[in-house]
Amino acid sequence: MTFVSVVLDLAIDKALDYSVPPEWQGKLLRGAHVEVPVRNKMHSGYVLELKESSCFSPVKPVHGILADADLIPPDLFDLALWMARYYCTPLRQVLKTILPASIRSHMEHKQQLFVMRLKTREELQEYCKEMRNRSPAQAAILDEMLLVKKGILLTELLEKSKASRSSVKSLIAKGLLQVDSVRIDRSPLEGAEYCRTKPKKLNPEQAKALQEIKSSLESRMFETHLIHGVTGSGKTEVYLQAIETALQIGQGVIMLVPEIALTQQTIERFRSRFEGKIAVLHYRLSHGERCDEWHRIRRGEAKVVIGARSAVFSPMPNLGLIIVDEEHEHSYKQGDEMPCYQARDIAVLRGKMNKATVLLGSATPSIESHYNASRGKYKLHTLKARADTASLPVVSIVDMAPEFAKARGFTNFSEKLLEGIKDRWQKGEQVLLFLNRRGYHTTLFCKECKKAVQCQHCDLSLTYHMHENALSCHLCGYRMAPPPKACIRCRSPNPMKFQGVGTELIEKSLQALFPGVRCLRMDADTTRHKGSHQRLLRAFATGKADILIGTQMIAKGLHFPQVTLVGVLNSDASLNMPDFRASEGVFQLLTQVAGRAGRGEFPGEVIIQTFMPDNSTIQLAAAQDYNAFYREEIKIREAFGYPPFSQLVKLLVSGENESQTKAFAEKVRRDLIQKLTKEYEVLPVLPSGYARVKGQYRLQFLVRGPSTGPVSKILENIGPIPKKLRVRIDINPSSTYF
């Protein structure tokens, strides 16, 4: 093959042809990272295909090879091609998603100098005696070298001996020591201590599910299994034993968990079972750590990858098992930039490409996954009982309207919840309080004109944070400090009024109600720094706090045996959202957070505070009755033609000029109406849930039909997009509102 077609990293959506120099014939493979000339400048790109001829003449030669010819494994490259077509995204953008930035930039491995002895210990002792008075610094270095087995890192040697590099160089010149460069892997697990654990005895439901999963693994047959198990039913133990089977037969494993559940507690459970075989991938890793972990996986040194959404693209050799825990989680969907992929769907597709077993698990499976299981597309395994001696918590619903009447005004806590907190505190048990709003107050508004103080750049009210004495935008980060004392709009002299409750206010209120109670708060404000998640969770797990207050990051994936009471403070906040998935999201969140109670020997209790006590979603979540909720929801979806009975495409256009943005969105909509068949419904152009973000107006419309293929083909040729506009195509969006 004397020619290659190259996809450039530049904003050129078509591949360009280049000739292959004779010395590289047979060395270039599909997916290789190469350097090629474009308009007399060198740019990087990826080999799309090898060709015998080119229809262009003359063709410039490839200038250089930037990485190993097999940088992108064949299965990942096939996956990238599929994603580019399905998610209507240029291949160059898909490859940027699949390959971490540190890999694309070919970051070097970290190197450190390692000092070793060139003489025997006895010989060094003699030299040490001679140098003790003449050169005490060199003698101190030799003292340390006599204590090590093989050698020591130069930085460590200098620290222990309190000597300088020049002293080490002198000893090297005398032929007593030698220095070699060694590669240091920047592992996020370095230095962490874990106790080894053994597999637990499974109950009959777990054992039956595991046996069928083992059968799929051993036959090397693509199959998707859905484990629908109540919270605390031992799904993780099934995952662990399935991974053990895969490793025994030489297969690699990818384990996906939601980003907010990727805590030290989760990693510890897997590290304690498979020490040394694990790689961890998540957004809090440094570029160096991510680079080293990626290469460990590529070389086959790490057999198990644990990570969030993007870990589904891990270059795992001989991939045999992919697990998606909490498969219903919206964080598996990338919605803020293209390709807007769903990691759960990519996991299933990658499993099919590799003839691997795919395992989806959840206490509240997504409607689509449960529908696939009911149709026989997935194998369904149901775990109805909690593992060990734990039992499901008792759940009660508290109507907050009478509580407000009793309090003669606003109150954050019902009498029942306050009594429950006091009781657990006195017993030495722990409490978890869930409120999906951070900050102290959610708005600051004028009593005269009734307008809230809004962000200058976004269509969002500013949230008050007491510890900073500032108003903050949770979309763009804009801050106003201190908060204004008079209304910016109407200039009324009347004082402004704060309204709404956030986690910061709940923390202060509890400390006032129960002096001496130890509270921890876990939200985006308290977990900004690296390692803060782990520190907070470890403190709570070791009994250093009585109450953990948090947003949805405490709602799932956590196991605290001492938590016997869970309080949900505002359960119905999202129920009135104009989104067909709103009820499903609320049901899943309530069920998951309720599942944090009673996971140990002591019985658990859950108190759900609401203004909609008769709402069927809240009633069914309180009853932990997923099957009844599914039956009710699937009928509504079928009646209105929503997924899984149709496919959706959301097109979002954003720009600084509102009229220009709307005009272009309307143009694209008209094109789709003209070219699509009557099976497709193109809904009107409307402002997005956040109509303006970071100074950009956002307008969107939905297309609903039997498949996304025809829509994608039309949108591929959308025509020139005005320079100041951005278009985002979201195939099967997780939200039709935002």
TILO-945309 format. One line per 8 residues: number of its first residue (from 0); for each residue x, y, z of C-alpha. Coordinates in nm, 3 decimals. Example, Ala and Ser with C-alpha at 12.3 -4.5 7.8 and 13.67 -1.06 7.14 Angstrom:
residues 2
0	1.230/-0.450/0.780; 1.367/-0.106/0.714;
***
This chain:
residues 738
0	0.000/0.000/0.000; 0.168/0.321/-0.115; -0.092/0.574/-0.005; -0.277/0.654/0.318; -0.591/0.852/0.387; -0.537/1.075/0.694; -0.795/1.233/0.926; -0.642/1.561/1.045;
8	-0.663/1.717/1.389; -0.754/2.039/1.209; -1.112/2.153/1.151; -1.116/1.978/0.812; -1.385/1.713/0.809; -1.262/1.529/0.498; -0.964/1.289/0.499; -0.663/1.383/0.285;
16	-0.438/1.146/0.085; -0.061/1.118/0.135; 0.204/0.890/-0.011; 0.403/0.651/0.208; 0.785/0.681/0.182; 0.961/0.350/0.092; 1.122/0.315/0.438; 0.779/0.310/0.604;
24	0.612/0.062/0.367; 0.439/-0.203/0.577; 0.497/-0.009/0.901; 0.195/0.221/0.886; -0.128/0.070/1.013; -0.480/0.208/1.040; -0.501/0.431/1.347; -0.133/0.531/1.343;
32	-0.060/0.889/1.457; 0.134/1.067/1.183; 0.268/1.411/1.095; 0.176/1.544/0.751; 0.213/1.872/0.561; -0.091/2.098/0.514; -0.042/2.433/0.338; 0.335/2.418/0.404;
40	0.289/2.358/0.778; 0.313/2.032/0.970; 0.002/1.896/1.141; -0.087/1.570/1.310; -0.355/1.322/1.207; -0.458/0.957/1.213; -0.439/0.702/0.933; -0.795/0.622/0.827;
48	-0.711/0.363/0.560; -0.428/0.226/0.347; -0.470/0.256/-0.031; -0.303/0.129/-0.346; -0.381/0.445/-0.540; -0.505/0.801/-0.499; -0.732/1.002/-0.726; -0.534/1.316/-0.643;
56	-0.208/1.424/-0.803; 0.049/1.519/-0.693; 0.031/1.373/-0.341; 0.267/1.488/-0.066; 0.446/1.225/0.143; 0.387/1.149/0.512; 0.647/1.350/0.705; 0.678/1.142/1.021;
64	0.529/0.879/1.255; 0.446/1.031/1.595; 0.372/0.712/1.790; 0.363/0.335/1.771; 0.182/0.215/1.463; -0.078/0.042/1.682; -0.155/0.340/1.911; -0.531/0.293/1.855;
72	-0.628/-0.078/1.872; -0.838/-0.205/1.579; -1.153/-0.256/1.789; -1.136/0.102/1.921; -1.084/0.239/1.572; -1.389/0.047/1.445; -1.582/0.187/1.740; -1.468/0.542/1.653;
80	-1.590/0.501/1.293; -1.929/0.378/1.416; -1.959/0.666/1.666; -1.875/0.924/1.398; -2.165/0.796/1.186; -2.420/0.734/1.462; -2.355/1.046/1.671; -2.317/1.265/1.361;
88	-1.973/1.388/1.472; -1.650/1.439/1.272; -1.408/1.150/1.324; -1.137/1.386/1.454; -1.366/1.488/1.743; -1.450/1.125/1.820; -1.079/1.035/1.833; -1.020/1.324/2.075;
96	-1.286/1.172/2.300; -1.141/0.821/2.278; -0.775/0.921/2.331; -0.679/1.120/2.645; -0.501/1.452/2.583; -0.178/1.317/2.738; -0.176/1.028/2.488; -0.248/1.254/2.189;
104	0.040/1.481/2.292; 0.270/1.178/2.353; 0.357/1.276/2.707; 0.681/1.116/2.822; 0.691/0.862/3.102; 0.823/1.003/3.426; 1.192/0.920/3.468; 1.394/0.924/3.791;
112	1.756/0.843/3.868; 1.824/0.520/4.058; 2.155/0.479/4.245; 2.316/0.134/4.283; 2.638/-0.007/4.435; 2.928/-0.105/4.206; 3.130/-0.257/4.489; 3.048/-0.515/4.754;
120	2.928/-0.404/5.096; 3.266/-0.501/5.248; 3.456/-0.285/4.997; 3.222/0.011/5.054; 3.273/-0.020/5.431; 3.651/0.017/5.383; 3.605/0.326/5.161; 3.363/0.466/5.418;
128	3.625/0.442/5.696; 3.880/0.626/5.481; 3.635/0.907/5.388; 3.479/0.959/5.729; 3.711/1.249/5.818; 3.821/1.368/5.470; 3.472/1.378/5.312; 3.190/1.329/5.565;
136	2.921/1.399/5.299; 3.044/1.112/5.078; 3.067/0.886/5.384; 2.706/0.968/5.475; 2.596/0.865/5.125; 2.785/0.535/5.150; 2.626/0.473/5.493; 2.284/0.490/5.329;
144	2.392/0.274/5.034; 2.505/0.002/5.275; 2.151/-0.020/5.415; 1.959/-0.068/5.086; 1.907/-0.405/4.915; 1.968/-0.318/4.549; 1.952/0.056/4.518; 1.765/0.375/4.600;
152	1.615/0.673/4.415; 1.860/0.963/4.397; 1.609/1.209/4.550; 1.552/0.972/4.844; 1.927/0.918/4.890; 1.998/1.292/4.900; 1.713/1.347/5.148; 1.832/1.073/5.386;
160	2.203/1.153/5.369; 2.154/1.532/5.362; 2.428/1.545/5.100; 2.452/1.719/4.761; 2.448/1.584/4.405; 2.817/1.675/4.364; 2.907/1.424/4.638; 2.718/1.150/4.454;
168	2.894/1.246/4.127; 3.231/1.214/4.303; 3.148/0.862/4.419; 3.035/0.770/4.067; 3.364/0.905/3.926; 3.555/0.685/4.175; 3.369/0.380/4.045; 3.188/0.310/4.374;
176	2.831/0.386/4.259; 2.638/0.396/3.932; 2.320/0.578/3.829; 2.052/0.450/3.590; 1.737/0.616/3.466; 1.420/0.426/3.562; 1.056/0.480/3.466; 0.821/0.570/3.750;
184	0.451/0.496/3.706; 0.236/0.778/3.847; -0.035/0.555/3.990; -0.329/0.713/4.178; -0.327/0.402/4.401; 0.038/0.447/4.504; 0.087/0.430/4.879; -0.273/0.330/4.959;
192	-0.313/0.044/5.206; -0.577/-0.225/5.164; -0.665/-0.546/5.342; -0.703/-0.851/5.119; -1.055/-0.998/5.119; -1.199/-1.329/5.003; -1.515/-1.399/4.800; -1.833/-1.407/5.007;
200	-2.084/-1.690/5.002; -2.364/-1.601/4.762; -2.733/-1.642/4.831; -2.937/-1.850/4.580; -3.041/-1.544/4.371; -2.683/-1.419/4.343; -2.548/-1.767/4.267; -2.801/-1.823/3.986;
208	-2.716/-1.490/3.822; -2.341/-1.554/3.851; -2.371/-1.901/3.698; -2.536/-1.764/3.383; -2.279/-1.485/3.357; -1.997/-1.741/3.392; -2.152/-1.944/3.113; -2.138/-1.640/2.880;
216	-1.775/-1.568/2.976; -1.654/-1.925/2.929; -1.826/-1.967/2.591; -1.680/-1.632/2.473; -2.024/-1.531/2.356; -2.163/-1.177/2.337; -2.452/-1.147/2.577; -2.595/-0.861/2.783;
224	-2.713/-0.936/3.137; -2.925/-0.695/3.342; -2.907/-0.741/3.719; -3.208/-0.574/3.877; -3.131/-0.593/4.248; -3.271/-0.389/4.535; -3.023/-0.158/4.709; -2.789/-0.365/4.927;
232	-2.874/-0.693/4.748; -2.509/-0.776/4.679; -2.474/-0.676/4.314; -2.112/-0.574/4.375; -2.023/-0.921/4.504; -2.163/-1.070/4.183; -1.947/-0.825/3.984; -1.638/-0.922/4.185;
240	-1.685/-1.294/4.133; -1.763/-1.244/3.762; -1.437/-1.045/3.729; -1.251/-1.327/3.905; -1.385/-1.575/3.648; -1.284/-1.347/3.359; -0.930/-1.310/3.496; -0.894/-1.685/3.547;
248	-0.961/-1.745/3.177; -0.730/-1.462/3.069; -0.986/-1.197/2.981; -0.959/-0.822/3.048; -1.232/-0.631/3.234; -1.374/-0.278/3.219; -1.586/-0.171/3.516; -1.782/0.155/3.479;
256	-1.923/0.340/3.778; -2.085/0.687/3.791; -1.831/0.964/3.852; -1.993/1.058/4.184; -1.975/0.695/4.301; -1.607/0.656/4.205; -1.490/0.696/4.562; -1.208/0.544/4.763;
264	-1.468/0.313/4.916; -1.553/0.169/4.573; -1.190/0.136/4.464; -1.097/-0.024/4.797; -1.349/-0.306/4.747; -1.195/-0.398/4.412; -0.831/-0.337/4.509; -0.870/-0.563/4.813;
272	-0.977/-0.849/4.585; -0.749/-0.791/4.282; -0.438/-0.622/4.419; -0.191/-0.503/4.156; -0.418/-0.575/3.860; -0.627/-0.257/3.874; -0.606/0.070/3.683; -0.825/0.367/3.776;
280	-0.944/0.633/3.529; -1.141/0.943/3.627; -1.140/1.318/3.567; -0.952/1.407/3.887; -0.633/1.231/3.769; -0.344/1.446/3.654; -0.235/1.419/3.289; 0.067/1.218/3.399;
288	-0.136/0.973/3.607; -0.388/0.923/3.325; -0.106/0.871/3.072; 0.064/0.604/3.284; -0.261/0.424/3.362; -0.356/0.423/2.991; -0.021/0.268/2.893; -0.043/0.008/3.173;
296	-0.380/-0.097/3.030; -0.248/-0.098/2.671; 0.050/-0.319/2.770; -0.182/-0.563/2.948; -0.026/-0.498/3.291; -0.361/-0.386/3.437; -0.628/-0.650/3.382; -0.915/-0.457/3.544;
304	-1.005/-0.095/3.468; -1.234/0.094/3.704; -1.350/0.430/3.581; -1.624/0.672/3.494; -1.783/0.732/3.153; -1.471/0.765/2.935; -1.315/0.444/3.076; -1.534/0.256/2.826;
312	-1.267/0.353/2.569; -0.983/0.184/2.762; -0.740/0.002/2.526; -0.786/-0.331/2.707; -0.634/-0.631/2.525; -0.853/-0.943/2.504; -1.155/-0.764/2.649; -1.399/-1.022/2.782;
320	-1.622/-0.849/3.039; -1.771/-0.499/3.061; -1.969/-0.403/3.373; -2.184/-0.089/3.396; -2.286/-0.032/3.758; -2.587/0.195/3.825; -2.657/0.170/3.452; -2.950/0.412/3.479;
328	-2.722/0.703/3.578; -2.748/1.016/3.362; -2.375/1.084/3.413; -2.303/0.805/3.162; -2.438/1.040/2.895; -2.207/1.307/2.754; -2.437/1.596/2.677; -2.224/1.909/2.692;
336	-2.019/1.846/2.377; -2.015/1.622/2.071; -2.008/1.328/2.038; -2.303/1.311/2.279; -2.246/0.942/2.349; -2.415/0.719/2.606; -2.144/0.504/2.774; -2.394/0.227/2.855;
344	-2.483/0.191/2.486; -2.116/0.208/2.385; -2.043/-0.069/2.639; -2.304/-0.293/2.478; -2.173/-0.219/2.127; -1.811/-0.273/2.231; -1.913/-0.601/2.391; -2.071/-0.708/2.062;
352	-1.758/-0.611/1.864; -1.531/-0.809/2.101; -1.766/-1.106/2.165; -1.757/-1.003/2.530; -2.009/-1.034/2.812; -2.180/-0.711/2.918; -2.324/-0.679/3.266; -2.562/-0.394/3.354;
360	-2.666/-0.348/3.716; -2.910/-0.123/3.901; -3.174/-0.113/4.172; -3.370/0.115/3.938; -3.288/0.016/3.577; -3.354/0.269/3.303; -3.688/0.220/3.131; -3.506/0.138/2.805;
368	-3.288/-0.134/2.963; -3.578/-0.300/3.143; -3.779/-0.286/2.820; -3.493/-0.459/2.635; -3.487/-0.727/2.905; -3.864/-0.777/2.881; -3.827/-0.827/2.504; -3.551/-1.088/2.549;
376	-3.272/-0.866/2.414; -3.103/-0.874/2.756; -3.099/-1.155/3.013; -3.275/-1.040/3.331; -3.160/-1.144/3.680; -3.362/-1.024/3.979; -3.220/-0.993/4.333; -3.517/-0.928/4.562;
384	-3.352/-0.963/4.904; -3.070/-0.773/5.073; -2.748/-0.963/5.126; -2.636/-1.092/5.469; -2.867/-0.997/5.758; -2.966/-0.651/5.634; -3.331/-0.574/5.560; -3.496/-0.304/5.352;
392	-3.562/0.019/5.544; -3.905/0.135/5.659; -4.005/0.436/5.446; -4.255/0.702/5.550; -4.384/1.008/5.361; -4.433/1.335/5.550; -4.666/1.599/5.406; -4.494/1.934/5.467;
400	-4.810/2.150/5.434; -4.934/2.063/5.789; -4.574/2.099/5.916; -4.567/2.457/5.786; -4.899/2.523/5.959; -4.762/2.389/6.291; -4.446/2.597/6.257; -4.653/2.904/6.155;
408	-4.426/2.960/5.861; -4.137/2.797/5.680; -3.950/2.501/5.830; -3.676/2.279/5.690; -3.750/1.983/5.914; -4.066/1.795/6.004; -4.121/1.695/6.366; -4.080/1.329/6.270;
416	-3.740/1.393/6.110; -3.614/1.601/6.403; -3.720/1.329/6.649; -3.547/1.068/6.434; -3.223/1.269/6.419; -3.225/1.324/6.796; -3.292/0.954/6.863; -3.005/0.834/6.637;
424	-2.766/1.093/6.779; -2.835/0.975/7.133; -2.788/0.610/7.030; -2.458/0.681/6.854; -2.596/0.587/6.512; -2.551/0.794/6.196; -2.787/1.002/5.982; -2.774/1.093/5.614;
432	-2.966/1.399/5.487; -3.021/1.454/5.117; -3.091/1.791/4.954; -3.004/1.841/4.588; -2.926/2.213/4.626; -2.591/2.353/4.734; -2.523/2.694/4.881; -2.695/2.875/5.169;
440	-2.991/3.043/4.995; -3.094/2.969/4.636; -3.203/3.326/4.548; -3.184/3.688/4.656; -3.486/3.886/4.534; -3.636/4.233/4.559; -3.958/4.260/4.763; -4.067/4.554/4.548;
448	-4.027/4.431/4.188; -4.021/4.060/4.283; -3.717/3.999/4.059; -3.428/3.776/4.167; -3.065/3.881/4.120; -2.952/3.700/3.805; -2.618/3.617/3.649; -2.501/3.876/3.393;
456	-2.410/3.599/3.149; -2.668/3.324/3.213; -3.041/3.276/3.248; -3.007/3.170/3.612; -3.059/3.322/3.957; -2.744/3.362/4.164; -2.703/3.140/4.471; -2.586/3.284/4.802;
464	-2.285/3.118/4.971; -2.248/3.234/5.329; -1.889/3.116/5.387; -1.779/3.342/5.098; -2.047/3.609/5.157; -2.101/3.605/4.781; -2.361/3.533/4.516; -2.245/3.274/4.266;
472	-2.363/3.138/3.930; -2.356/2.758/3.918; -2.335/2.758/3.538; -2.047/2.994/3.454; -1.888/3.072/3.793; -1.969/3.446/3.789; -1.950/3.594/4.142; -2.093/3.904/4.305;
480	-1.934/3.985/4.640; -2.067/4.117/4.866; -2.436/4.075/4.771; -2.614/4.400/4.679; -2.817/4.568/4.955; -3.054/4.743/4.712; -3.224/4.617/4.399; -3.010/4.664/4.086;
488	-3.321/4.683/3.863; -3.576/4.907/4.034; -3.339/5.081/4.281; -3.591/5.029/4.561; -3.459/5.142/4.903; -3.629/4.841/5.068; -3.391/4.564/5.182; -3.351/4.258/4.961;
496	-3.475/3.918/5.080; -3.306/3.578/5.068; -3.512/3.272/4.977; -3.462/2.902/4.921; -3.260/2.642/5.109; -2.924/2.483/5.029; -2.699/2.231/5.202; -2.496/2.504/5.374;
504	-2.809/2.638/5.548; -2.912/2.286/5.655; -2.571/2.234/5.816; -2.596/2.561/6.013; -2.956/2.486/6.117; -2.868/2.142/6.255; -2.576/2.280/6.455; -2.815/2.537/6.607;
512	-3.086/2.277/6.682; -2.846/2.015/6.822; -2.544/2.190/6.980; -2.250/1.953/6.975; -2.372/1.742/6.681; -2.092/1.665/6.437; -2.191/1.743/6.076; -2.015/1.688/5.747;
520	-2.130/1.851/5.423; -2.059/1.694/5.085; -2.136/1.899/4.775; -1.953/2.070/4.489; -1.828/2.341/4.730; -1.664/2.106/4.981; -1.518/1.863/4.723; -1.332/2.104/4.493;
528	-0.984/1.982/4.579; -0.821/1.654/4.484; -0.878/1.387/4.748; -1.156/1.582/4.925; -1.421/1.317/4.842; -1.210/1.048/5.003; -1.129/1.255/5.314; -1.495/1.335/5.383;
536	-1.620/0.981/5.324; -1.339/0.828/5.530; -1.416/1.067/5.817; -1.785/0.969/5.810; -1.712/0.596/5.773; -1.483/0.603/6.078; -1.748/0.769/6.297; -1.597/1.119/6.306;
544	-1.937/1.271/6.223; -2.295/1.201/6.324; -2.470/1.350/6.020; -2.370/1.361/5.654; -2.553/1.630/5.452; -2.516/1.622/5.077; -2.640/1.653/4.723; -2.681/1.364/4.478;
552	-2.314/1.266/4.522; -2.415/1.088/4.847; -2.721/0.921/4.694; -2.559/0.611/4.546; -2.269/0.370/4.564; -2.196/0.430/4.934; -2.204/0.167/5.207; -2.222/0.292/5.568;
560	-2.348/0.018/5.805; -2.399/0.271/6.091; -2.647/0.485/5.892; -2.993/0.398/6.023; -3.183/0.711/5.919; -3.203/0.884/5.580; -3.395/1.209/5.542; -3.497/1.346/5.201;
568	-3.564/1.718/5.245; -3.706/1.823/4.908; -3.821/1.518/4.716; -4.049/1.681/4.460; -3.825/1.960/4.325; -3.780/1.796/3.982; -4.125/1.640/3.935; -4.272/1.938/3.750;
576	-3.990/1.965/3.496; -4.118/1.966/3.133; -3.918/1.651/3.053; -4.060/1.306/2.979; -3.784/1.152/3.197; -3.864/1.368/3.504; -4.067/1.104/3.691; -3.809/0.835/3.615;
584	-3.527/1.055/3.748; -3.711/1.136/4.073; -3.806/0.770/4.131; -3.446/0.657/4.076; -3.298/0.924/4.301; -3.542/0.861/4.588; -3.500/0.484/4.568; -3.121/0.510/4.556;
592	-3.089/0.753/4.847; -3.336/0.550/5.053; -3.111/0.249/4.992; -2.831/0.405/5.199; -3.024/0.325/5.523; -3.011/0.000/5.718; -2.722/-0.164/5.535; -2.577/-0.310/5.854;
600	-2.714/-0.504/6.152; -2.949/-0.227/6.267; -3.282/-0.163/6.089; -3.307/0.147/5.872; -3.567/0.421/5.839; -3.625/0.669/5.557; -3.831/0.990/5.591; -3.935/1.161/5.267;
608	-4.056/1.522/5.308; -4.281/1.644/5.028; -4.562/1.880/4.928; -4.700/1.611/4.693; -4.764/1.312/4.922; -5.022/1.161/4.685; -4.798/1.168/4.377; -4.767/0.813/4.244;
616	-4.391/0.846/4.174; -4.321/0.939/4.537; -4.562/0.672/4.664; -4.397/0.398/4.454; -4.045/0.514/4.546; -4.143/0.498/4.914; -4.274/0.144/4.858; -3.950/0.055/4.671;
624	-4.177/-0.093/4.403; -3.985/-0.064/4.077; -4.202/-0.308/3.885; -4.520/-0.109/3.954; -4.344/0.213/3.854; -4.217/0.052/3.532; -4.566/-0.073/3.438; -4.712/0.274/3.491;
632	-4.430/0.459/3.312; -4.408/0.226/3.010; -4.781/0.279/2.939; -4.731/0.658/2.941; -4.427/0.630/2.712; -4.617/0.411/2.466; -4.924/0.638/2.467; -4.716/0.947/2.385;
640	-4.462/0.777/2.158; -4.152/0.841/2.368; -3.846/0.609/2.395; -3.824/0.311/2.392; -4.112/0.334/2.139; -3.932/0.596/1.930; -3.591/0.753/1.879; -3.513/1.118/1.956;
648	-3.263/1.365/1.816; -3.211/1.703/1.983; -3.050/1.984/1.789; -2.925/2.277/1.997; -2.802/2.600/1.836; -2.621/2.863/2.043; -2.486/3.209/1.963; -2.439/3.564/2.090;
656	-2.711/3.706/1.866; -3.056/3.569/1.959; -3.228/3.646/1.627; -2.944/3.499/1.419; -2.940/3.186/1.639; -3.315/3.138/1.605; -3.309/3.201/1.226; -3.049/2.929/1.171;
664	-3.235/2.681/1.397; -3.555/2.747/1.200; -3.370/2.697/0.870; -3.237/2.355/0.978; -3.583/2.259/1.105; -3.743/2.347/0.769; -3.482/2.139/0.585; -3.560/1.838/0.804;
672	-3.936/1.876/0.755; -3.887/1.881/0.376; -3.651/1.582/0.358; -3.789/1.346/0.625; -4.085/1.113/0.569; -4.419/1.149/0.748; -4.305/0.894/1.009; -4.096/1.170/1.163;
680	-4.222/1.457/1.377; -4.011/1.776/1.392; -4.112/1.976/1.699; -4.099/2.360/1.714; -3.789/2.562/1.800; -3.794/2.663/2.168; -3.550/2.817/2.418; -3.351/2.550/2.602;
688	-3.405/2.499/2.979; -3.122/2.745/3.038; -3.203/2.993/2.760; -2.871/3.177/2.799; -2.540/3.040/2.929; -2.205/3.226/2.931; -2.350/3.497/2.709; -2.476/3.247/2.451;
696	-2.845/3.222/2.359; -2.955/2.859/2.334; -3.243/2.737/2.116; -3.336/2.378/2.045; -3.585/2.149/1.875; -3.654/1.775/1.883; -3.702/1.521/1.604; -3.895/1.206/1.689;
704	-3.918/0.900/1.468; -3.856/0.525/1.426; -3.475/0.560/1.393; -3.203/0.824/1.405; -3.021/0.720/1.086; -3.216/0.932/0.830; -3.194/1.237/1.060; -2.817/1.194/1.102;
712	-2.764/1.166/0.724; -2.945/1.496/0.664; -2.764/1.670/0.950; -2.424/1.555/0.815; -2.486/1.790/0.523; -2.630/2.070/0.733; -2.450/2.325/0.518; -2.216/2.605/0.628;
720	-2.271/2.703/0.991; -2.231/3.080/1.051; -1.900/3.153/1.226; -2.047/3.283/1.551; -2.291/2.994/1.595; -2.241/2.651/1.749; -2.453/2.347/1.671; -2.478/2.042/1.897;
728	-2.650/1.727/1.775; -2.760/1.500/2.059; -2.875/1.151/1.958; -3.123/1.010/2.213; -3.071/1.288/2.471; -3.097/1.215/2.844; -3.295/1.537/2.887; -3.529/1.705/2.641;
736	-3.537/2.021/2.851; -3.178/2.131/2.923;
***
